[in-house]
Amino acid sequence: MRYKLLLVDSSEPFPQFPGSFEIRPCRTTWGSFPDVVIHADEPVLKKHPDYLAAKQGDSAAAERVVLAVSTIGALDQISALIGTARPTLVAVHALETQGMNAIPRVFAQILGQTLDLPAQKNVVQVNRVTHTGADGYSRLALPALFDGEVGVGQYFLVDDFVGQGGTLANLRGFLEHRGGTVVGATVLGGKAYSAKLRLELETLNLLRAKHGQMLENWWHATFGFGFDRLTESEARYLIRVDDAHAVPDRIIAASRNRNR
């Protein structure tokens, strides 16, 4: 089945989003979802001499990056988080500007060998979003979308980097819409504040109080979910905008610029 992007009524004071998604992004409620386990601060990952080659698809370079950046402390956190469970590792298979990013796949392989966990290879990202180096509005305008075979069971997400957390949120939503349960996530690099994907109620209330129901209606019609399924970083990014009308304008502008 192919899904088209729904648009708000043209009488509303928010502009329509140009174009459509073949598959709409999936999100699920956060519940008590744990913080993402981050192995190292962002510069440690991105300044590694093999990082660019690994992002371009060099598996050997990706292995060197993973072995250099991953930490015993983070592995201990993952072990404590999953306990006696054996969730299946799901890496973000993403096509970047330079090529197919090899880091998540290699990272998942090494984690699987280290923690004796199975890995899922049948779930892939089906669109090219090129989030690396993108600003917040570009990340919001071009959500990562996924497809593939998913069975009932527990899953643990693996990626190279977390920023606003939208890619992990969409992968989690895809897996859980297909019957799986996502118990956690880990990345090689990111800032400490990006570890919290789960949206705090205080943040949600602040966002709604600042921008009102009409913007949330536009958001739901455009992306298929309400503010309650944003990540903490996404919500805080939107809170920093003073004018609610500026949010769709900037997201639409980012979409058009990236499409060019």
Secondary structure, 3 states (H helix, E strand, C coil): CCCCCCCCCCCCCCCCCCCCCCCCCCCCCCCCCCCCEEEECHHHHHCCCCHHHHHCCCHHHHHHHHHHHCCHHHHHHHHHHHCCCCCEEEECCCECCCCECCHHHHHHHHHHHHHCCCEECCEEECCCCCCCCCCHHHHHHCCCCEEECCCCEEEEEEEEEECCCHHHHHHHHHHHHCCEEEEEEEEEEECHHHHCCCCCHHHHHHHHHHHHHHHHHHHHHHHCCCHHHCCHHHHHHHHCCCCCCHHHHHHHHHHHHHHC
